[in-house]
Amino acid sequence: MGLFTAYYLMREGADVVLVEARDVAHSSRAAAGVLEFTKFELNRINVKGYVSRYLKMVISGKTAIRCIDPLWLRIYLKMYGRDPGADVWAFMREMAQFSKKEYFRLAEESNDFELREEPVYEVVEDVEREVEVLRRDPLRPRFEMGELEGRRVIVYLDAVVVSTDLLAERLIREVSRVKTIRRAAVDLKDGGLVLDGGERLAVDGVVFAGGWWCRKLGVPVAPLKGYGVRAFAAQKPSRSIADFVGGVFVVPFSGWVKITGRFDVDPHPDLKHIDKVLEAARRWVSDFEVFDVAVGYRPCTPDGLPVLERRGDAVVATGTCRLGWTYGPAMGRLAAEMALGKRGDTPLTSRRFI
């Protein structure tokens, strides 16, 4: 989100500084790279029945709860079963359409992040139940039933696949003229961004796009932790697979296979459950060698929808949960326009949680 915002601000001629405490895009690389522009099902964590589904995942060991914020949980219970309304879904569709256009525009300039438009094969416990869920999805995904290794599966037809590792590198090159400060932001006071250690950076405005870090601004976001692994494989799978039974995504790229998994309520940076992800991946890739591991914290709001709002001299852009890369260009573009005073608030303000 921060890289896309910096990219669009730079294109508008703004003097941009990127403040990042660690390596740029260090968490975002953990993503599988499956962009779902017409499907919101994975983010709808507050629909009726989700609690029981998640608890079954916990009991089966596919996910874990290590630490939960009582305030977030209280808001979640308040938002449970609530639909945001037609205007919000229309806004989400517009953002998805913009993001898709931008990805294809970037790939037209240079497809150095391996964008490809292809179906994703989804392995689910109950195909009929999943069909009903998809039919209720407000973004109206195109799908069909298919077969994978003798098992009935859902084939999601609108997917776009990208390498998030290569895409992060591409965006870093795009904003190479932007000054980067490797420090942590602490506060915004009297026209100055306060960094750790007390140093103040004079600014006209700030876009806070720090994912789960934005909880420090009072935004209710929980860290839904996952792992992203790159591995060399003797034989790569011929298609992208979302195995919701095993709890793993397996996506082939030219130089490696991306293996991702877990949806743990867990703020800790350790690799506690990574062996379970790798074991689940062996169903689809029998022989592989891991050479890179990333840990990511999907910033999830109690209703799974993003927060994109202005607060005085600051813009807050977070909460995209499992669809951060899917909505990245649109969130970045809108955040840049808001920071420059070119547009007002969106329908995605945190006021909905009050």
C-alpha distance (Angstrom), angle and dihedral (degrees) to the residues before:
residue distance angle dihedral
M1 . . .
G2 3.79 . .
L3 3.80 93.2 .
F4 3.79 93.3 49.4
T5 3.83 91.0 47.0
A6 3.82 91.1 49.9
Y7 3.82 89.2 47.5
Y8 3.81 94.2 54.5
L9 3.82 93.9 41.2
M10 3.80 89.2 52.2
R11 3.81 90.8 50.6
E12 3.82 88.0 54.1
G13 3.80 90.1 55.4
A14 3.80 96.5 -108.3
D15 3.80 121.8 151.5
V16 3.80 99.9 -116.0
V17 3.79 132.9 -167.3
L18 3.79 120.2 -170.9
V19 3.81 112.9 -149.6
E20 3.81 114.4 -163.0
A21 3.79 127.9 159.2
R22 3.81 94.3 -156.1
D23 3.80 137.1 20.1
V24 3.78 110.7 -39.2
A25 3.83 111.6 -96.7
H26 3.81 90.5 1.9
S27 3.85 93.8 147.3
S28 3.80 98.4 35.9
R29 3.81 91.9 63.1
A30 3.81 88.9 71.4
A31 3.82 91.2 75.3
A32 3.80 122.5 107.0
G33 3.80 93.0 -129.9
V34 3.82 97.2 -125.0
L35 3.82 106.2 140.4
E36 3.80 114.5 -156.6
F37 3.80 107.8 -167.4
T38 3.81 95.3 166.6
K39 3.79 101.2 36.2
F40 3.79 129.4 73.6
E41 3.80 99.5 165.6
L42 3.83 96.5 108.4
N43 3.80 91.6 55.9
R44 3.81 97.8 46.7
I45 3.77 95.4 97.4
N46 3.82 93.8 152.3
V47 3.80 99.4 57.8
K48 3.79 116.1 118.1
G49 3.76 111.4 -86.4
Y50 3.82 95.4 26.3
V51 3.82 94.3 107.0
S52 3.80 92.8 58.5
R53 3.81 90.9 45.5
Y54 3.79 91.7 51.4
L55 3.82 93.0 46.6
K56 3.82 89.2 52.7
M57 3.80 87.9 54.0
V58 3.81 89.7 51.4
I59 3.83 92.6 48.7
S60 3.81 91.7 48.6
G61 3.82 91.2 49.9
K62 3.81 95.1 -116.3
T63 3.79 91.3 119.6
A64 3.81 138.4 9.5
I65 3.80 141.8 -149.8
R66 3.80 111.4 -141.5
C67 3.80 101.5 156.4
I68 3.79 131.9 5.0
D69 3.80 130.2 -173.4
P70 3.85 109.8 -125.5
L71 3.83 91.3 -148.3
W72 3.81 91.8 52.6
L73 3.80 90.0 48.0
R74 3.80 92.0 50.3
I75 3.80 91.5 51.6
Y76 3.81 89.8 45.3
L77 3.80 91.6 56.6
K78 3.79 88.9 48.4
M79 3.83 91.7 51.6
Y80 3.81 95.3 41.2
G81 3.80 112.0 128.5
R82 3.81 93.1 2.5
D83 3.81 118.9 135.6
P84 3.82 115.1 -148.2
G85 3.81 94.4 -139.9
A86 3.79 138.8 -111.9
D87 3.82 95.8 -71.7
V88 3.81 91.9 58.5
W89 3.80 93.0 48.0
A90 3.81 90.2 48.7
F91 3.81 88.7 52.1
M92 3.81 91.4 49.3
R93 3.82 90.4 51.2
E94 3.80 90.4 51.8
M95 3.80 91.1 50.2
A96 3.80 91.6 48.8
Q97 3.81 91.9 50.4
F98 3.81 91.8 49.6
S99 3.81 92.4 48.3
K100 3.79 92.5 50.3
K101 3.81 92.0 50.6
E102 3.80 90.9 49.4
Y103 3.79 93.7 50.8
F104 3.78 91.3 51.7
R105 3.82 90.4 46.3
L106 3.81 90.8 52.3
A107 3.81 90.4 47.0
E108 3.79 90.4 49.9
E109 3.80 88.7 56.7
S110 3.81 89.7 48.1
N111 3.78 127.7 -24.8
D112 3.79 92.1 -147.5
F113 3.81 91.6 138.5
E114 3.83 95.7 58.2
L115 3.80 99.0 -115.5
R116 3.76 113.2 -174.0
E117 3.79 133.0 167.4
E118 3.79 110.2 -134.9
P119 3.81 142.6 133.7
V120 3.80 119.5 -88.4
Y121 3.80 117.4 -141.7
E122 3.82 111.2 -135.4
V123 3.79 119.4 -159.3
V124 3.81 109.2 -157.0
E125 3.81 136.2 172.1
D126 3.81 95.5 -121.9
V127 3.80 117.3 23.4
E128 3.82 95.3 -171.2
R129 3.79 92.5 51.2
E130 3.80 91.0 48.0
V131 3.80 90.5 51.1
E132 3.81 89.4 55.8
V133 3.81 90.9 48.9
L134 3.80 91.7 50.8
R135 3.79 91.9 48.2
R136 3.81 88.4 56.8
D137 3.80 93.4 48.7
P138 3.84 106.9 118.3
L139 3.83 91.7 -141.8
R140 3.83 90.9 60.4
P141 3.83 102.7 -133.5
R142 3.79 121.3 -154.6
F143 3.80 112.4 -125.3
E144 3.76 143.8 147.0
M145 3.80 137.8 -165.6
G146 3.77 116.2 -100.0
E147 3.78 142.7 157.0
L148 3.79 133.2 -101.3
E149 3.80 120.6 -177.4
G150 3.78 91.6 -22.0
R151 3.81 95.0 -48.1
R152 3.82 126.9 111.2
V153 3.79 110.1 -116.3
I154 3.80 141.5 171.8
V155 3.79 114.5 -105.6
Y156 3.81 110.3 -153.3
L157 3.80 105.0 -153.0
D158 3.82 102.7 -169.9
A159 3.81 98.8 60.2
V160 3.79 125.0 129.4
V161 3.81 117.7 -163.8
V162 3.81 125.2 -152.1
S163 3.78 135.6 167.7
T164 3.80 103.7 -112.0
D165 3.80 89.7 -163.8
L166 3.81 92.3 57.2
L167 3.80 92.3 37.9
A168 3.80 91.3 55.0
E169 3.82 89.0 51.2
R170 3.81 90.1 48.9
L171 3.81 92.5 52.2
I172 3.81 91.5 47.0
R173 3.81 88.2 55.1
E174 3.81 90.9 46.9
V175 3.82 90.8 56.5
S176 3.80 95.8 38.0
R177 3.82 90.0 123.2
V178 3.79 90.5 58.3
K179 3.79 115.7 98.1
T180 3.81 112.5 -117.5
I181 3.80 123.8 -155.0
R182 3.81 115.0 -162.9
R183 3.77 96.5 -148.2
A184 3.79 137.4 103.2
A185 3.81 119.5 -102.6
V186 3.79 112.4 -130.3
D187 3.81 109.0 174.6
L188 3.80 146.6 -19.1
K189 3.80 113.1 -122.6
D190 3.80 132.8 166.2
G191 3.80 95.9 -21.6
G192 3.78 93.9 -43.8
L193 3.77 132.7 105.1
V194 3.79 108.3 -136.0
L195 3.80 114.5 -142.2
D196 3.78 127.6 -162.1
G197 3.78 109.2 -77.7
G198 3.82 91.2 37.8
E199 3.82 99.9 -84.2
R200 3.81 113.6 147.6
L201 3.78 124.0 -144.5
A202 3.82 114.0 -156.7
V203 3.82 108.6 -130.8
D204 3.79 140.5 164.8
G205 3.77 91.2 -143.6
V206 3.78 145.0 -16.5
V207 3.79 134.6 -137.3
F208 3.79 110.4 -153.5
A209 3.80 104.5 -153.3
G210 3.78 97.9 154.5
G211 3.79 99.9 128.7
W212 3.78 111.4 -142.9
W213 3.82 90.0 5.6
C214 3.81 87.0 74.8
R215 3.80 89.0 78.2
K216 3.83 83.7 84.8
L217 3.81 86.5 68.3
G218 3.79 91.4 56.2
V219 3.81 94.7 -99.8
P220 3.83 109.8 141.5
V221 3.80 102.3 -123.7
A222 3.79 125.1 147.6
P223 3.82 124.7 -157.3
L224 3.80 108.3 -114.7
K225 3.78 96.8 -171.2
G226 3.77 125.8 -149.6
Y227 3.79 139.9 166.9
G228 3.78 128.3 -125.3
V229 3.79 118.9 -162.2
R230 3.78 130.9 -174.7
A231 3.77 114.6 -156.1
F232 3.79 139.5 176.0
A233 3.81 110.7 -124.7
A234 3.77 130.5 -165.6
Q235 3.79 88.7 -144.6
K236 3.80 121.3 17.5
P237 3.81 122.9 -152.2
S238 3.79 113.3 -101.1
R239 3.82 94.3 -129.8
S240 3.80 142.8 27.7
I241 3.80 112.4 -90.6
A242 3.79 129.3 -162.6
D243 3.80 103.4 -166.9
F244 3.81 105.4 -169.7
V245 3.79 90.8 170.9
G246 3.79 93.5 58.8
G247 3.80 93.5 30.7
V248 3.80 99.1 -121.9
F249 3.81 142.1 109.9
V250 3.81 117.6 -146.7
V251 3.80 116.1 -168.1
P252 3.84 123.7 174.0
F253 3.82 122.3 -141.0
S254 3.79 131.3 175.8
G255 3.81 95.8 -96.6
W256 3.80 102.7 27.3
V257 3.77 148.6 -6.3
K258 3.81 117.5 -101.1
I259 3.80 114.0 -140.0
T260 3.79 118.9 -173.0
G261 3.77 136.3 168.8
R262 3.82 153.1 141.2
F263 3.79 132.0 73.9
D264 3.80 100.1 -152.3
V265 3.80 125.9 165.5
D266 3.78 88.7 -130.8
P267 3.83 131.6 130.7
H268 3.82 94.6 -174.5
P269 3.84 118.5 110.9
D270 3.83 95.8 -142.5
L271 3.82 127.4 112.3
K272 3.81 95.4 -123.6
H273 3.83 98.2 145.3
I274 3.79 102.4 25.3
D275 3.82 92.9 109.3
K276 3.81 89.2 64.0
V277 3.81 90.3 54.7
L278 3.79 92.4 49.9
E279 3.80 92.1 46.6
A280 3.83 91.2 52.2
A281 3.81 89.8 49.6
R282 3.82 91.7 57.5
R283 3.77 89.7 73.7
W284 3.82 87.4 69.1
V285 3.82 102.5 25.8
S286 3.79 110.7 34.1
D287 3.80 98.8 -174.3
F288 3.81 123.2 32.7
E289 3.80 141.0 141.5
V290 3.81 119.6 -142.0
F291 3.80 114.9 -135.9
D292 3.82 103.2 163.5
V293 3.81 135.6 30.2
A294 3.81 129.6 -171.4
V295 3.80 129.6 -176.2
G296 3.80 118.1 -149.4
Y297 3.80 134.2 -173.2
R298 3.79 112.3 -149.8
P299 3.82 105.4 -148.0
C300 3.80 102.7 -132.9
T301 3.78 124.0 -174.3
P302 3.83 119.4 -153.1
D303 3.82 90.9 -96.4
G304 3.82 98.3 36.3
L305 3.81 93.0 -117.4
P306 3.81 123.5 120.3
V307 3.78 127.5 -105.5
L308 3.80 114.8 -130.6
E309 3.78 114.0 165.1
R310 3.77 146.4 131.2
R311 3.82 121.7 -113.7
G312 3.78 110.4 -176.1
D313 3.81 106.5 -68.2
A314 3.79 91.8 -7.5
V315 3.80 135.0 80.7
V316 3.79 119.6 -156.1
A317 3.82 118.6 -151.6
T318 3.80 116.0 174.9
G319 3.81 145.2 101.8
T320 3.79 102.2 82.0
C321 3.83 90.9 136.0
R322 3.82 110.2 -173.6
L323 3.81 93.6 -3.2
G324 3.80 101.5 61.4
W325 3.79 96.6 124.0
T326 3.82 90.9 38.9
Y327 3.80 92.1 59.8
G328 3.82 97.7 26.4
P329 3.82 99.0 106.4
A330 3.81 94.0 45.5
M331 3.80 94.1 45.1
G332 3.80 90.6 47.6
R333 3.79 93.8 47.7
L334 3.81 93.6 47.9
A335 3.81 92.3 45.0
A336 3.81 89.7 52.2
E337 3.81 92.2 49.8
M338 3.80 91.1 48.9
A339 3.81 91.8 48.5
L340 3.81 90.0 52.1
G341 3.81 92.2 48.6
K342 3.80 92.8 -113.8
R343 3.79 95.1 125.3
G344 3.78 140.6 15.3
D345 3.77 131.1 -127.1
T346 3.78 124.4 -41.1
P347 3.82 127.9 -132.7
L348 3.81 86.5 -99.3
T349 3.80 101.4 80.4
S350 3.81 124.0 140.3
R351 3.81 88.8 -119.7
R352 3.79 87.1 91.5
F353 3.81 88.5 73.9
I354 3.81 95.2 57.9
